[in-house]
Amino acid sequence: MKSGDVLHLTRAASVQFLRPIFVRVIRLPDWVTYDGWLWIEGYELGPKGVAIVRRSLFVQMAGLIWQDSPAPAARSTTRRPVRRGPVRVG
């Protein structure tokens, strides 16, 4: 696991994830934990793949699910007409 990875965290990772979340990893702190567990610092991602809040999470390594980043919302391709009129000079 490395910085930038996106994880899908469910109850398999920890009971705290009754509602599953996506997290983009910032770093893995070198804190002492129980065997098979680790701390992750990252950003919880919203439905559009945008960071919502920074979190420190204690999770089981066996329950981690690697994901591709959630796709960003599609941008509108419709163009607005340019308003044209007289131009003031000077």
Biopython code that builds the backbone (N, CA, C, O; Angstrom):
import numpy as np
from Bio.PDB.StructureBuilder import StructureBuilder

atoms = [
    (1, "MET", "N", (0.850, -1.173, 0.000)),
    (1, "MET", "CA", (0.000, 0.000, 0.000)),
    (1, "MET", "C", (0.896, 1.236, 0.000)),
    (1, "MET", "O", (1.946, 1.267, 0.641)),
    (2, "LYS", "N", (0.441, 2.270, -0.752)),
    (2, "LYS", "CA", (1.239, 3.487, -0.850)),
    (2, "LYS", "C", (0.327, 4.706, -0.867)),
    (2, "LYS", "O", (-0.888, 4.590, -1.025)),
    (3, "SER", "N", (0.924, 5.852, -0.704)),
    (3, "SER", "CA", (0.189, 7.110, -0.741)),
    (3, "SER", "C", (-0.522, 7.242, -2.087)),
    (3, "SER", "O", (0.064, 6.967, -3.134)),
    (4, "GLY", "N", (-1.791, 7.664, -2.053)),
    (4, "GLY", "CA", (-2.572, 7.814, -3.271)),
    (4, "GLY", "C", (-3.497, 6.648, -3.555)),
    (4, "GLY", "O", (-4.432, 6.787, -4.344)),
    (5, "ASP", "N", (-3.261, 5.496, -2.930)),
    (5, "ASP", "CA", (-4.154, 4.348, -3.125)),
    (5, "ASP", "C", (-5.547, 4.681, -2.608)),
    (5, "ASP", "O", (-5.696, 5.426, -1.639)),
    (6, "VAL", "N", (-6.563, 4.127, -3.257)),
    (6, "VAL", "CA", (-7.944, 4.298, -2.808)),
    (6, "VAL", "C", (-8.422, 2.964, -2.256)),
    (6, "VAL", "O", (-8.334, 1.930, -2.919)),
    (7, "LEU", "N", (-8.932, 3.011, -1.021)),
    (7, "LEU", "CA", (-9.422, 1.808, -0.355)),
    (7, "LEU", "C", (-10.926, 1.905, -0.127)),
    (7, "LEU", "O", (-11.452, 2.974, 0.184)),
    (8, "HIS", "N", (-11.606, 0.781, -0.285)),
    (8, "HIS", "CA", (-13.019, 0.680, 0.069)),
    (8, "HIS", "C", (-13.051, -0.021, 1.422)),
    (8, "HIS", "O", (-12.697, -1.195, 1.528)),
    (9, "LEU", "N", (-13.474, 0.700, 2.451)),
    (9, "LEU", "CA", (-13.465, 0.146, 3.805)),
    (9, "LEU", "C", (-14.869, -0.267, 4.200)),
    (9, "LEU", "O", (-15.801, 0.537, 4.185)),
    (10, "THR", "N", (-15.002, -1.552, 4.557)),
    (10, "THR", "CA", (-16.285, -2.123, 4.977)),
    (10, "THR", "C", (-16.111, -2.709, 6.375)),
    (10, "THR", "O", (-15.065, -2.546, 7.003)),
    (11, "ARG", "N", (-17.140, -3.386, 6.849)),
    (11, "ARG", "CA", (-17.059, -4.019, 8.178)),
    (11, "ARG", "C", (-15.964, -5.068, 8.241)),
    (11, "ARG", "O", (-15.516, -5.427, 9.330)),
    (12, "ALA", "N", (-15.523, -5.567, 7.090)),
    (12, "ALA", "CA", (-14.419, -6.545, 7.083)),
    (12, "ALA", "C", (-13.128, -5.895, 7.585)),
    (12, "ALA", "O", (-12.267, -6.575, 8.142)),
    (13, "ALA", "N", (-12.993, -4.573, 7.388)),
    (13, "ALA", "CA", (-11.801, -3.853, 7.848)),
    (13, "ALA", "C", (-11.923, -3.458, 9.312)),
    (13, "ALA", "O", (-10.926, -3.447, 10.036)),
    (14, "SER", "N", (-13.140, -3.130, 9.759)),
    (14, "SER", "CA", (-13.371, -2.748, 11.147)),
    (14, "SER", "C", (-14.871, -2.581, 11.372)),
    (14, "SER", "O", (-15.607, -2.214, 10.456)),
    (15, "VAL", "N", (-15.311, -2.851, 12.584)),
    (15, "VAL", "CA", (-16.740, -2.718, 12.891)),
    (15, "VAL", "C", (-17.215, -1.271, 12.816)),
    (15, "VAL", "O", (-18.419, -1.021, 12.758)),
    (16, "GLN", "N", (-16.282, -0.311, 12.818)),
    (16, "GLN", "CA", (-16.675, 1.095, 12.743)),
    (16, "GLN", "C", (-17.266, 1.465, 11.377)),
    (16, "GLN", "O", (-17.896, 2.514, 11.244)),
    (17, "PHE", "N", (-17.068, 0.616, 10.365)),
    (17, "PHE", "CA", (-17.549, 0.922, 9.024)),
    (17, "PHE", "C", (-18.873, 0.224, 8.736)),
    (17, "PHE", "O", (-19.001, -0.532, 7.774)),
    (18, "LEU", "N", (-19.849, 0.496, 9.590)),
    (18, "LEU", "CA", (-21.201, -0.021, 9.367)),
    (18, "LEU", "C", (-21.695, 0.503, 8.023)),
    (18, "LEU", "O", (-22.358, -0.211, 7.271)),
    (19, "ARG", "N", (-21.361, 1.766, 7.730)),
    (19, "ARG", "CA", (-21.624, 2.367, 6.420)),
    (19, "ARG", "C", (-20.264, 2.403, 5.714)),
    (19, "ARG", "O", (-19.379, 3.148, 6.135)),
    (20, "PRO", "N", (-20.082, 1.611, 4.647)),
    (20, "PRO", "CA", (-18.781, 1.575, 3.969)),
    (20, "PRO", "C", (-18.379, 2.951, 3.424)),
    (20, "PRO", "O", (-19.227, 3.766, 3.064)),
    (21, "ILE", "N", (-17.059, 3.186, 3.373)),
    (21, "ILE", "CA", (-16.539, 4.458, 2.854)),
    (21, "ILE", "C", (-15.369, 4.191, 1.921)),
    (21, "ILE", "O", (-14.777, 3.112, 1.945)),
    (22, "PHE", "N", (-15.040, 5.185, 1.097)),
    (22, "PHE", "CA", (-13.831, 5.169, 0.286)),
    (22, "PHE", "C", (-12.844, 6.129, 0.924)),
    (22, "PHE", "O", (-13.227, 7.196, 1.403)),
    (23, "VAL", "N", (-11.569, 5.748, 0.932)),
    (23, "VAL", "CA", (-10.520, 6.564, 1.539)),
    (23, "VAL", "C", (-9.321, 6.613, 0.597)),
    (23, "VAL", "O", (-8.885, 5.584, 0.080)),
    (24, "ARG", "N", (-8.786, 7.829, 0.377)),
    (24, "ARG", "CA", (-7.530, 7.977, -0.368)),
    (24, "ARG", "C", (-6.414, 8.081, 0.665)),
    (24, "ARG", "O", (-6.428, 8.979, 1.507)),
    (25, "VAL", "N", (-5.449, 7.166, 0.605)),
    (25, "VAL", "CA", (-4.368, 7.077, 1.586)),
    (25, "VAL", "C", (-3.409, 8.256, 1.443)),
    (25, "VAL", "O", (-2.964, 8.578, 0.342)),
    (26, "ILE", "N", (-3.098, 8.894, 2.570)),
    (26, "ILE", "CA", (-2.084, 9.940, 2.612)),
    (26, "ILE", "C", (-0.755, 9.322, 3.055)),
    (26, "ILE", "O", (0.277, 9.481, 2.402)),
    (27, "ARG", "N", (-0.815, 8.616, 4.180)),
    (27, "ARG", "CA", (0.392, 7.977, 4.700)),
    (27, "ARG", "C", (0.020, 6.871, 5.669)),
    (27, "ARG", "O", (-1.119, 6.776, 6.126)),
    (28, "LEU", "N", (1.003, 6.041, 5.971)),
    (28, "LEU", "CA", (0.850, 4.964, 6.943)),
    (28, "LEU", "C", (1.754, 5.294, 8.131)),
    (28, "LEU", "O", (2.966, 5.089, 8.056)),
    (29, "PRO", "N", (1.183, 5.799, 9.221)),
    (29, "PRO", "CA", (2.012, 6.118, 10.393)),
    (29, "PRO", "C", (2.701, 4.872, 10.921)),
    (29, "PRO", "O", (2.170, 3.768, 10.807)),
    (30, "ASP", "N", (3.853, 5.043, 11.485)),
    (30, "ASP", "CA", (4.640, 3.933, 12.025)),
    (30, "ASP", "C", (4.308, 3.751, 13.506)),
    (30, "ASP", "O", (5.198, 3.795, 14.354)),
    (31, "TRP", "N", (3.034, 3.549, 13.813)),
    (31, "TRP", "CA", (2.595, 3.383, 15.191)),
    (31, "TRP", "C", (2.465, 1.901, 15.507)),
    (31, "TRP", "O", (2.082, 1.106, 14.649)),
    (32, "VAL", "N", (2.784, 1.535, 16.740)),
    (32, "VAL", "CA", (2.708, 0.147, 17.174)),
    (32, "VAL", "C", (1.234, -0.265, 17.268)),
    (32, "VAL", "O", (0.411, 0.442, 17.848)),
    (33, "THR", "N", (0.926, -1.423, 16.683)),
    (33, "THR", "CA", (-0.463, -1.918, 16.683)),
    (33, "THR", "C", (-0.464, -3.409, 17.000)),
    (33, "THR", "O", (0.584, -4.025, 17.196)),
    (34, "TYR", "N", (-1.660, -3.963, 17.043)),
    (34, "TYR", "CA", (-1.809, -5.406, 17.194)),
    (34, "TYR", "C", (-1.448, -6.074, 15.881)),
    (34, "TYR", "O", (-1.501, -5.441, 14.826)),
    (35, "ASP", "N", (-1.083, -7.342, 15.935)),
    (35, "ASP", "CA", (-0.728, -8.091, 14.735)),
    (35, "ASP", "C", (-1.912, -8.125, 13.771)),
    (35, "ASP", "O", (-3.022, -8.480, 14.168)),
    (36, "GLY", "N", (-1.684, -7.760, 12.507)),
    (36, "GLY", "CA", (-2.738, -7.779, 11.498)),
    (36, "GLY", "C", (-3.525, -6.479, 11.398)),
    (36, "GLY", "O", (-4.418, -6.374, 10.558)),
    (37, "TRP", "N", (-3.222, -5.496, 12.221)),
    (37, "TRP", "CA", (-3.907, -4.208, 12.212)),
    (37, "TRP", "C", (-2.921, -3.110, 11.830)),
    (37, "TRP", "O", (-1.714, -3.274, 12.005)),
    (38, "LEU", "N", (-3.422, -1.997, 11.314)),
    (38, "LEU", "CA", (-2.561, -0.864, 11.020)),
    (38, "LEU", "C", (-3.355, 0.431, 11.049)),
    (38, "LEU", "O", (-4.581, 0.439, 10.941)),
    (39, "TRP", "N", (-2.624, 1.518, 11.197)),
    (39, "TRP", "CA", (-3.205, 2.852, 11.145)),
    (39, "TRP", "C", (-3.039, 3.389, 9.734)),
    (39, "TRP", "O", (-2.004, 3.191, 9.098)),
    (40, "ILE", "N", (-4.070, 4.070, 9.253)),
    (40, "ILE", "CA", (-4.033, 4.727, 7.948)),
    (40, "ILE", "C", (-4.459, 6.173, 8.150)),
    (40, "ILE", "O", (-5.449, 6.444, 8.830)),
    (41, "GLU", "N", (-3.720, 7.092, 7.565)),
    (41, "GLU", "CA", (-4.173, 8.476, 7.520)),
    (41, "GLU", "C", (-4.583, 8.736, 6.085)),
    (41, "GLU", "O", (-3.846, 8.420, 5.151)),
    (42, "GLY", "N", (-5.766, 9.314, 5.913)),
    (42, "GLY", "CA", (-6.245, 9.558, 4.561)),
    (42, "GLY", "C", (-7.441, 10.476, 4.537)),
    (42, "GLY", "O", (-7.896, 10.969, 5.570)),
    (43, "TYR", "N", (-7.944, 10.697, 3.332)),
    (43, "TYR", "CA", (-9.127, 11.527, 3.134)),
    (43, "TYR", "C", (-10.306, 10.646, 2.777)),
    (43, "TYR", "O", (-10.223, 9.827, 1.862)),
    (44, "GLU", "N", (-11.412, 10.815, 3.503)),
    (44, "GLU", "CA", (-12.641, 10.139, 3.135)),
    (44, "GLU", "C", (-13.163, 10.811, 1.874)),
    (44, "GLU", "O", (-13.198, 12.038, 1.781)),
    (45, "LEU", "N", (-13.570, 9.992, 0.900)),
    (45, "LEU", "CA", (-14.021, 10.523, -0.381)),
    (45, "LEU", "C", (-15.541, 10.509, -0.458)),
    (45, "LEU", "O", (-16.189, 9.563, -0.009)),
    (46, "GLY", "N", (-16.097, 11.563, -1.030)),
    (46, "GLY", "CA", (-17.536, 11.660, -1.237)),
    (46, "GLY", "C", (-17.951, 10.928, -2.498)),
    (46, "GLY", "O", (-17.117, 10.310, -3.160)),
    (47, "PRO", "N", (-19.241, 10.990, -2.840)),
    (47, "PRO", "CA", (-19.757, 10.273, -4.016)),
    (47, "PRO", "C", (-19.110, 10.703, -5.332)),
    (47, "PRO", "O", (-19.058, 9.911, -6.273)),
    (48, "LYS", "N", (-18.622, 11.926, -5.417)),
    (48, "LYS", "CA", (-18.002, 12.403, -6.651)),
    (48, "LYS", "C", (-16.489, 12.194, -6.654)),
    (48, "LYS", "O", (-15.808, 12.648, -7.573)),
    (49, "GLY", "N", (-15.951, 11.511, -5.635)),
    (49, "GLY", "CA", (-14.527, 11.250, -5.561)),
    (49, "GLY", "C", (-13.717, 12.402, -5.002)),
    (49, "GLY", "O", (-12.492, 12.420, -5.120)),
    (50, "VAL", "N", (-14.399, 13.370, -4.392)),
    (50, "VAL", "CA", (-13.743, 14.544, -3.831)),
    (50, "VAL", "C", (-13.527, 14.323, -2.335)),
    (50, "VAL", "O", (-14.391, 13.773, -1.652)),
    (51, "ALA", "N", (-12.368, 14.755, -1.830)),
    (51, "ALA", "CA", (-12.061, 14.608, -0.408)),
    (51, "ALA", "C", (-13.050, 15.402, 0.438)),
    (51, "ALA", "O", (-13.324, 16.569, 0.159)),
    (52, "ILE", "N", (-13.582, 14.755, 1.476)),
    (52, "ILE", "CA", (-14.553, 15.390, 2.365)),
    (52, "ILE", "C", (-13.896, 15.776, 3.686)),
    (52, "ILE", "O", (-13.998, 16.917, 4.136)),
    (53, "VAL", "N", (-13.217, 14.804, 4.300)),
    (53, "VAL", "CA", (-12.639, 15.036, 5.617)),
    (53, "VAL", "C", (-11.396, 14.157, 5.789)),
    (53, "VAL", "O", (-11.345, 13.033, 5.289)),
    (54, "ARG", "N", (-10.402, 14.681, 6.500)),
    (54, "ARG", "CA", (-9.197, 13.907, 6.795)),
    (54, "ARG", "C", (-9.473, 13.024, 8.003)),
    (54, "ARG", "O", (-10.094, 13.457, 8.974)),
    (55, "ARG", "N", (-9.003, 11.772, 7.933)),
    (55, "ARG", "CA", (-9.267, 10.835, 9.021)),
    (55, "ARG", "C", (-8.042, 9.985, 9.318)),
    (55, "ARG", "O", (-7.226, 9.716, 8.437)),
    (56, "SER", "N", (-7.927, 9.567, 10.575)),
    (56, "SER", "CA", (-6.960, 8.561, 11.004)),
    (56, "SER", "C", (-7.779, 7.329, 11.350)),
    (56, "SER", "O", (-8.685, 7.395, 12.181)),
    (57, "LEU", "N", (-7.464, 6.200, 10.713)),
    (57, "LEU", "CA", (-8.293, 5.001, 10.836)),
    (57, "LEU", "C", (-7.464, 3.804, 11.281)),
    (57, "LEU", "O", (-6.337, 3.608, 10.826)),
    (58, "PHE", "N", (-8.037, 3.010, 12.174)),
    (58, "PHE", "CA", (-7.418, 1.791, 12.677)),
    (58, "PHE", "C", (-8.148, 0.626, 12.030)),
    (58, "PHE", "O", (-9.322, 0.399, 12.323)),
    (59, "VAL", "N", (-7.470, -0.127, 11.147)),
    (59, "VAL", "CA", (-8.138, -1.145, 10.341)),
    (59, "VAL", "C", (-7.375, -2.461, 10.330)),
    (59, "VAL", "O", (-6.180, -2.506, 10.624)),
    (60, "GLN", "N", (-8.089, -3.542, 9.984)),
    (60, "GLN", "CA", (-7.476, -4.851, 9.789)),
    (60, "GLN", "C", (-6.957, -4.942, 8.365)),
    (60, "GLN", "O", (-7.689, -4.641, 7.422)),
    (61, "MET", "N", (-5.719, -5.347, 8.195)),
    (61, "MET", "CA", (-5.135, -5.457, 6.856)),
    (61, "MET", "C", (-5.903, -6.446, 5.992)),
    (61, "MET", "O", (-6.054, -6.224, 4.791)),
    (62, "ALA", "N", (-6.389, -7.533, 6.581)),
    (62, "ALA", "CA", (-7.085, -8.568, 5.815)),
    (62, "ALA", "C", (-8.414, -8.071, 5.239)),
    (62, "ALA", "O", (-8.925, -8.665, 4.290)),
    (63, "GLY", "N", (-8.988, -6.993, 5.793)),
    (63, "GLY", "CA", (-10.278, -6.512, 5.327)),
    (63, "GLY", "C", (-10.204, -5.374, 4.326)),
    (63, "GLY", "O", (-11.241, -4.838, 3.936)),
    (64, "LEU", "N", (-8.986, -4.981, 3.892)),
    (64, "LEU", "CA", (-8.849, -3.856, 2.970)),
    (64, "LEU", "C", (-9.201, -4.277, 1.544)),
    (64, "LEU", "O", (-8.840, -5.367, 1.099)),
    (65, "ILE", "N", (-9.907, -3.402, 0.840)),
    (65, "ILE", "CA", (-10.281, -3.645, -0.556)),
    (65, "ILE", "C", (-9.742, -2.482, -1.381)),
    (65, "ILE", "O", (-10.157, -1.339, -1.190)),
    (66, "TRP", "N", (-8.812, -2.772, -2.305)),
    (66, "TRP", "CA", (-8.254, -1.724, -3.166)),
    (66, "TRP", "C", (-9.241, -1.436, -4.286)),
    (66, "TRP", "O", (-9.829, -2.349, -4.866)),
    (67, "GLN", "N", (-9.413, -0.151, -4.581)),
    (67, "GLN", "CA", (-10.351, 0.280, -5.617)),
    (67, "GLN", "C", (-9.675, 1.258, -6.559)),
    (67, "GLN", "O", (-8.664, 1.874, -6.223)),
    (68, "ASP", "N", (-10.253, 1.387, -7.747)),
    (68, "ASP", "CA", (-9.878, 2.496, -8.614)),
    (68, "ASP", "C", (-10.552, 3.720, -8.023)),
    (68, "ASP", "O", (-11.555, 3.598, -7.319)),
    (69, "SER", "N", (-10.019, 4.890, -8.299)),
    (69, "SER", "CA", (-10.621, 6.116, -7.798)),
    (69, "SER", "C", (-12.040, 6.238, -8.327)),
    (69, "SER", "O", (-12.296, 5.925, -9.490)),
    (70, "PRO", "N", (-12.978, 6.695, -7.474)),
    (70, "PRO", "CA", (-14.321, 6.946, -7.993)),
    (70, "PRO", "C", (-14.223, 7.977, -9.109)),
    (70, "PRO", "O", (-13.507, 8.970, -8.984)),
    (71, "ALA", "N", (-14.945, 7.738, -10.201)),
    (71, "ALA", "CA", (-14.884, 8.658, -11.352)),
    (71, "ALA", "C", (-15.428, 10.024, -10.973)),
    (71, "ALA", "O", (-16.485, 10.120, -10.348)),
    (72, "PRO", "N", (-14.710, 11.094, -11.350)),
    (72, "PRO", "CA", (-15.242, 12.431, -11.069)),
    (72, "PRO", "C", (-16.496, 12.676, -11.892)),
    (72, "PRO", "O", (-16.693, 12.065, -12.942)),
    (73, "ALA", "N", (-17.333, 13.566, -11.411)),
    (73, "ALA", "CA", (-18.572, 13.876, -12.112)),
    (73, "ALA", "C", (-18.257, 14.429, -13.495)),
    (73, "ALA", "O", (-17.327, 15.217, -13.663)),
    (74, "ALA", "N", (-19.041, 14.010, -14.480)),
    (74, "ALA", "CA", (-18.827, 14.481, -15.847)),
    (74, "ALA", "C", (-19.141, 15.967, -15.955)),
    (74, "ALA", "O", (-20.123, 16.451, -15.391)),
    (75, "ARG", "N", (-18.303, 16.676, -16.680)),
    (75, "ARG", "CA", (-18.532, 18.095, -16.888)),
    (75, "ARG", "C", (-19.520, 18.280, -18.030)),
    (75, "ARG", "O", (-19.571, 17.483, -18.967)),
    (76, "SER", "N", (-20.282, 19.320, -17.935)),
    (76, "SER", "CA", (-21.244, 19.626, -18.985)),
    (76, "SER", "C", (-20.500, 20.047, -20.245)),
    (76, "SER", "O", (-19.545, 20.820, -20.181)),
    (77, "THR", "N", (-20.945, 19.531, -21.397)),
    (77, "THR", "CA", (-20.302, 19.882, -22.654)),
    (77, "THR", "C", (-21.104, 20.916, -23.435)),
    (77, "THR", "O", (-20.696, 21.324, -24.522)),
    (78, "THR", "N", (-22.239, 21.340, -22.892)),
    (78, "THR", "CA", (-23.017, 22.361, -23.594)),
    (78, "THR", "C", (-22.337, 23.706, -23.423)),
    (78, "THR", "O", (-21.807, 24.016, -22.356)),
    (79, "ARG", "N", (-22.358, 24.493, -24.473)),
    (79, "ARG", "CA", (-21.698, 25.796, -24.449)),
    (79, "ARG", "C", (-22.742, 26.893, -24.333)),
    (79, "ARG", "O", (-23.811, 26.826, -24.940)),
    (80, "ARG", "N", (-22.414, 27.891, -23.548)),
    (80, "ARG", "CA", (-23.283, 29.057, -23.447)),
    (80, "ARG", "C", (-22.940, 30.023, -24.569)),
    (80, "ARG", "O", (-21.765, 30.194, -24.893)),
    (81, "PRO", "N", (-23.937, 30.655, -25.167)),
    (81, "PRO", "CA", (-23.626, 31.638, -26.206)),
    (81, "PRO", "C", (-22.935, 32.854, -25.589)),
    (81, "PRO", "O", (-23.236, 33.249, -24.462)),
    (82, "VAL", "N", (-22.023, 33.429, -26.331)),
    (82, "VAL", "CA", (-21.298, 34.608, -25.879)),
    (82, "VAL", "C", (-22.168, 35.831, -26.128)),
    (82, "VAL", "O", (-22.706, 36.012, -27.221)),
    (83, "ARG", "N", (-22.298, 36.659, -25.114)),
    (83, "ARG", "CA", (-23.080, 37.869, -25.258)),
    (83, "ARG", "C", (-22.257, 38.906, -26.010)),
    (83, "ARG", "O", (-21.165, 39.274, -25.575)),
    (84, "ARG", "N", (-22.768, 39.366, -27.110)),
    (84, "ARG", "CA", (-22.026, 40.336, -27.918)),
    (84, "ARG", "C", (-22.811, 41.650, -27.950)),
    (84, "ARG", "O", (-24.042, 41.665, -27.945)),
    (85, "GLY", "N", (-22.066, 42.734, -27.984)),
    (85, "GLY", "CA", (-22.695, 44.047, -28.031)),
    (85, "GLY", "C", (-21.652, 45.090, -28.318)),
    (85, "GLY", "O", (-20.514, 44.752, -28.645)),
    (86, "PRO", "N", (-22.009, 46.349, -28.205)),
    (86, "PRO", "CA", (-21.033, 47.413, -28.481)),
    (86, "PRO", "C", (-19.897, 47.377, -27.465)),
    (86, "PRO", "O", (-20.093, 46.991, -26.312)),
    (87, "VAL", "N", (-18.719, 47.778, -27.901)),
    (87, "VAL", "CA", (-17.536, 47.778, -27.065)),
    (87, "VAL", "C", (-17.148, 49.232, -26.779)),
    (87, "VAL", "O", (-17.047, 50.059, -27.685)),
    (88, "ARG", "N", (-16.934, 49.514, -25.491)),
    (88, "ARG", "CA", (-16.496, 50.865, -25.118)),
    (88, "ARG", "C", (-14.986, 50.951, -25.250)),
    (88, "ARG", "O", (-14.266, 50.071, -24.779)),
    (89, "VAL", "N", (-14.516, 51.988, -25.876)),
    (89, "VAL", "CA", (-13.081, 52.213, -26.047)),
    (89, "VAL", "C", (-12.740, 53.540, -25.434)),
    (89, "VAL", "O", (-13.407, 54.542, -25.690)),
    (90, "GLY", "N", (-11.690, 53.555, -24.615)),
    (90, "GLY", "CA", (-11.191, 54.816, -24.053)),
    (90, "GLY", "C", (-11.776, 55.250, -22.812)),
    (90, "GLY", "O", (-11.403, 56.299, -22.287)),
]
sb = StructureBuilder()
sb.init_structure("model")
sb.init_model(0)
sb.init_chain("A")
sb.init_seg("    ")
for serial, (resi, resn, name, xyz) in enumerate(atoms, 1):
    if name == "N":
        sb.init_residue(resn, " ", resi, " ")
    sb.init_atom(name, np.array(xyz, "f"), 0.0, 1.0, " ", f" {name:<3s}", serial, name[0])
structure = sb.get_structure()
